[in-house]
Amino acid sequence: MYRRIISAFLGGVYCLLIVSASCLAADKVVVIPMGSRLFQGDQYHTISSAAFTLDSDTTAYSRPVMIYSSGYLALKNGLTAATASVTLPDGAIISQLSTYIEESGINCKMTFAKHALSDHQIHVISIAADSASLSSGQYAPIHADIANEQIDNQNYQYHLSWECTGLGTPADHLFAVRIKYRLQ
């Protein structure tokens, strides 16, 4: 009995010595919390319709209506725009923007842009949804490939803008936007 206890104890001490020697010999030690995974390959960031806010110059008459119970932003009356900020890890490389909408035949588009912090100049990264291709009442994701745009949080802020021209109806629905990216 005592032999087993001593053997187990010595085995544990040996394992500790090996692990500590390995850590001391390494230039860098990476600690990965239990239950997590390394983020290799494609990642997705989804922005719900609830994250979108109205442009400040939108009058009460032409404001969109948020239908939270159904999970979409519904348009009503006139030219309407809504924006949402985008926060991704610095250095992330964006490869696709997908907009999930249902259309009534009005021309809507989702624009992904960055603003320079130095002079607030706007640079359009992608126009992901041009809903003119959808028929009335059709729900579809509209995908736009992006040529490896790298997030630079030091010099830019990022946002989405959803704009529809023409007479909006309750059938114009923005459900979500999904950004596909990878970490370096």
N, C-alpha and C positions, 0 to 999 in steps of 0.2 A: 504494500500500500504506500509506504513512504517513498519507495523507489519511483512510483508513478508521479507522486506530487513533486519530488525533486526533479524528475525528468521533465515534467511540464513546465516547472519554474525555469529551469536552465534553457529550455527551448524558447520560452518567452523572452528571456534576457538576450539570447542569441539573435532573435528576430529584431529586437529593439536596437541592438548594436549595428546590425546590417542596414536597417532603415535609416538610422542617424548617420552612418557613414555615407550612404548614398546621398542624403540631403546635403551633407557638408561638401561633397565632391561636385555637386551640381552648381552651375552658374546661376540658374534661376529655378525656383520651386513654384510650381503652379498648383494652387489649391482649388479643387473643384468640389463644391458642396454636394453632399449625397442627394441623389434624386434629380440632379441637373444633368444636362447633356451639353456637349460641345456644340456650338452653333456653327456648323459647317453646312454649306449648301444654301439653298433658298430659304429665306425667312419672309414672313408676311406681316404687314402692319395694316390693320383695318380701322378705318375712320367711319363711325356710324353717322347717320343723318342727324342725330341729336347734337353732334359736335359743331354743326354749321350755325353761324350767326348771320343776321341780316346786315347788309350794308347800312351805314348810318343815314344815308340820304334817302332810304326807302320810306315812303310815307305809310301811314297806318292803313290807307285804302288799298295799297298794292302789296302789303306784306304777305309772305307765304304763311301757311298754317302748318305747325308741326303736329302730326298725328302720332303721338308716342305709343299708343296701344297697338298700332299697326307697324311701327318701326320705320316710317318714312316721312320725308319732308314733302308736303303737297303744295303746289303752286296755285295761286289764285290771282287773277286780275293784273294784266300789264307786264311790263319789263321788270323782271325780278332777279336779284343776285344774292347769293349767300356765300360766306367764306368760312373756312376752317383752317386752323394752323396744323402743321405737320411737324412732328418731332421724331427724328430717327437718330440712331447712333452716329457720331462723327466718323467719317470715313466709309460709311455704308455705301454700297454701289447699287443704284436703282436700275432695274431692268424692265419693269412693266408697271403700268397704272391701269387698273380696272375699275370701271364705274358701273354700279348696279342700279338701273333705272327702269321705270315703266313710263311709256310715252303716250301722249294723246295726239301726236303729230306736230307739236310745236318744236321749233328748232332750239335745242338746248346743247350746251357744251360744258365740259369740265376742264378747267385749265389748272395745270400744276406749275407754279412759278416760284422763283426765289428773289428776294430783295437783298441788295447789297447793303450791309450795315454802314459802310463808309459814306455812301451818297444816296441810299434808298432807291437806286435804279432797279427796275423790274426786269427780270430775264425769264422768259417763258421756257420751261423745260419740256412740256408736252401739253397737247390738247387731246384729252383721252376720250371724250365722248362727243360725238357729233350725232345727235339723235335723229337727224333727218333720215338716216337709213332705217329707222324703226317705223313700223306701222302703228296706227293708233291702238292703244291698249296692250302693246307688246312689252313683255318684261324680258330684259336681256342684260348680260354683262357686256360692256363694250371695252375691249382691251386695246391698249396702245403700248407698243414696245418703246423703250427708252434706251438710247445708246450709252449705257454705262455711266450715267451721271453720278458723280461722287458727292456725298453730303459733306459740306464744309461749314460746320456750325460756328467757326471762328469768324467767318466773313459774311455769312448769309443767314437769313431767316426764311422759312419755307411755308407756303400755304396753298390751299386749293380754293378755286372760285367756281361756283356753279351758276351759270347764267342762262336764262331762257328769254328769247325775244318773241314777241307776239302776245296774243291773249292767252295767258295761262289758265288752265282749268284744274279742278280737283283730281284729274286723272294723270297729271304730271307728277311723278313720284321719284324722289331720290332716296334710295335705300342705304347705300354705303359706297365707300371707295376703298379699294385694297391696293396697297403698294407692295410690290415684290422686290426684295433686295437681298444682298448677301454681304457678309462681313469679310474683311480681308484677313 
